[in-house]
């Protein structure tokens, strides 16, 4: 994936995210119709795995933007949180904010769901 343009990398990740979201929709619909506890647990695990995949895909997009456009990528123990923050602010003469503050807060909840340390 390193030889792809940033646009191609983002499109590739978006396709994976959309596939995971489609799976989530199927699993959630199926979960509401299931009474078998073991099957419900399997669906819940699949839902969690797909949520993880959605966030990871979003984070890969942000990573590509940070490295290729911003020319800086956060480091340290809190880089996941810092990356979200970086994407939510304008960088003068480089780019507008990629996400709103509201979206940052929602994504931060999803990040914490993955049990990544603050």
N, C-alpha and C positions, 0 to 999 in steps of 0.2 A: 504494500500500500504506500510505501515511501515515494515511489516514482510518480504517483498520481498528482494531478493538480489539486489545490485546496478545494476547488469546486467539485471535482470528481470524488474526493475523499468525503466531503460533506454529503453529497448525493448518495454515496454508498452507505454511509451511516444512517441517513434518513430512511433508506429502503429497509435496512435491518430494524430500525425503530418501528416503522409502520407494520412490518411483519409481526413483531412482538406485540404491538397494540392490537392487531387483529386476533392473535392467539389469546390475549387477555380478554377480549370481548367474548370469544367462544367459551373460555373457561368460566368466566363470570356467569354467563347465561346458563351453562351446564350446572354450575354450583347451585343456582337457585332452584333447580329441578331435582336435585339429588337428595335422597334420604340415607343412603349408605354412607356411614361415617368414614370407613376406610377410603372410599372413593372421594368423599369430600376432602379428606386430608390430602390425598394425592393432588386434587385440583388446587387446593390452597398452596401446596408446595410449588406447583406449576405457575400459579399466579405470582408468587413471590419471586421465582426465578425470572419470569418475564419482566416484572417490575425492575429487577436488578439489571436486566439487559437493556431496558429502555433508558435507565439513568446512565449506564455505562456508555451507551451510544451517544447520548447528549454530551456527556463529559468528553468523549473523543472528539466531537465536533468543536467543543470549546478549546480543547487542547490544541487542535490544528489552528484555530484562529489565534490563540495566544502565541504560538510559536511562529507562524508564518506571517501574520499581519501585525500583531502587537510587538513581536520580536522580544517577548519576555514571558517566561513561564514561572509561576510561583513555585517555591521550594519549601522544604521543611515539613514538619508533622501536619500542618494545617493546610497543605496545598489544595486539597479538594474544596474546602470552604473558600479559600482565597481565590481560587479559579472562578467560582460562582460570583464572587464580589467583583473580580476583574471584568467579567462579562456584563455586569450590570451598570458599568460606568462608561461615560464617554471618554475616549482618549483623544485629546485635541490633535487635529491635523492627521489623525490616523483612521479613526472610525467612531461611529455613534455607538451607544450601548447596544449590545446584542439582545439583551433581555431587560424587561422592566423589573423594578424592585419587587413588585407583586410576584412575578414569575420566579425571581431569585428566592423568595421566601418559600414558595411551593417546592421548588427544586431542592432547597436546603432540607425540607422535611423528608423528601425522597432520599436525599443523601444520607441523612441520619437513619432512615429505615434500613439502609444497607449496613448499618452499624460501623460506619467509618468514624474514627475518632475526630472530635472537633479540633 
